[in-house]
């Protein structure tokens, strides 16, 4: 499980989320790994930006703030679809 979380966090960072956001998604919001992402519906991902604003801390530098860049969110949705197709084709 720990390896899956580390790999997923690295993937989140690769698609443009900063470390603070990736950690918050995993530890505070339960998006721990790719299997949870597969089980998350698209509308929930669409609402993620508004939801994550509750974790924004304006006292830290901008690079360390929790934020959901638009393109990163689109890439996260694409990652979910790709993982769903991959899981489906393995059956």
C-alpha positions as CSV (number, residue, x, y, z in Angstrom):
1,X,0.0,0.0,0.0
2,X,2.8,2.5,0.9
3,X,4.5,1.9,-2.5
4,X,1.2,2.5,-4.3
5,X,0.7,5.8,-2.4
6,X,4.2,7.0,-3.2
7,X,3.9,6.1,-6.9
8,X,0.5,7.8,-7.1
9,X,1.9,11.0,-5.4
10,X,4.8,11.0,-7.8
11,X,2.3,10.8,-10.7
12,X,0.2,13.7,-9.3
13,X,3.4,15.8,-9.1
14,X,4.3,14.8,-12.7
15,X,1.0,16.0,-14.0
16,X,1.4,19.4,-12.3
17,X,0.1,19.3,-8.8
18,X,2.6,20.6,-6.2
19,X,3.7,18.5,-3.2
20,X,1.3,20.2,-0.8
21,X,-1.7,19.5,-3.0
22,X,-0.7,15.9,-3.7
23,X,-0.2,15.3,0.0
24,X,-3.6,16.9,0.8
25,X,-5.4,14.9,-1.8
26,X,-4.0,11.7,-0.3
27,X,-4.0,12.3,3.4
28,X,-6.9,14.6,3.9
29,X,-9.2,13.6,1.1
30,X,-8.6,9.9,0.7
31,X,-7.4,9.9,-2.9
32,X,-4.7,7.5,-1.9
33,X,-3.9,5.6,-5.0
34,X,-5.0,4.8,-8.6
35,X,-7.6,2.3,-7.4
36,X,-9.4,5.0,-5.5
37,X,-9.1,7.3,-8.5
38,X,-10.8,4.7,-10.6
39,X,-13.7,4.5,-8.1
40,X,-14.1,8.3,-8.0
41,X,-16.7,9.6,-10.4
42,X,-16.0,12.4,-12.8
43,X,-18.3,14.9,-11.2
44,X,-16.5,14.5,-7.9
45,X,-13.2,15.3,-9.7
46,X,-14.8,18.3,-11.3
47,X,-15.7,19.6,-7.8
48,X,-12.3,18.9,-6.4
49,X,-11.0,22.5,-7.0
50,X,-13.8,24.1,-4.9
51,X,-13.5,21.4,-2.2
52,X,-9.7,21.8,-1.9
53,X,-10.0,25.5,-1.3
54,X,-10.8,24.7,2.3
55,X,-7.1,23.5,2.7
56,X,-5.6,26.6,1.2
57,X,-3.2,28.4,3.6
58,X,-2.5,31.9,2.5
59,X,0.3,32.3,5.1
60,X,2.6,29.9,3.2
61,X,4.5,30.8,0.0
62,X,2.4,30.5,-3.2
63,X,4.4,27.5,-4.4
64,X,3.4,25.6,-1.2
65,X,-0.3,26.4,-1.3
66,X,-2.9,23.8,-2.0
67,X,-4.3,24.5,-5.5
68,X,-5.8,22.7,-8.4
69,X,-4.4,23.9,-11.7
70,X,-7.0,23.5,-14.5
71,X,-4.7,21.5,-16.8
72,X,-3.6,19.3,-14.0
73,X,-7.2,18.5,-13.2
74,X,-7.8,17.6,-16.9
75,X,-4.8,15.3,-16.8
76,X,-6.1,13.7,-13.6
77,X,-9.4,13.0,-15.3
78,X,-7.5,11.5,-18.3
79,X,-5.4,9.4,-15.9
80,X,-8.6,8.1,-14.4
81,X,-10.0,7.1,-17.8
82,X,-6.8,5.5,-18.8
83,X,-6.6,3.5,-15.6
84,X,-10.3,2.4,-16.0
85,X,-9.6,1.2,-19.6
86,X,-6.5,-0.6,-18.5
87,X,-8.3,-2.3,-15.6
88,X,-11.2,-3.2,-17.9
89,X,-8.9,-4.7,-20.6
90,X,-7.1,-6.8,-18.0
91,X,-10.4,-8.6,-17.1
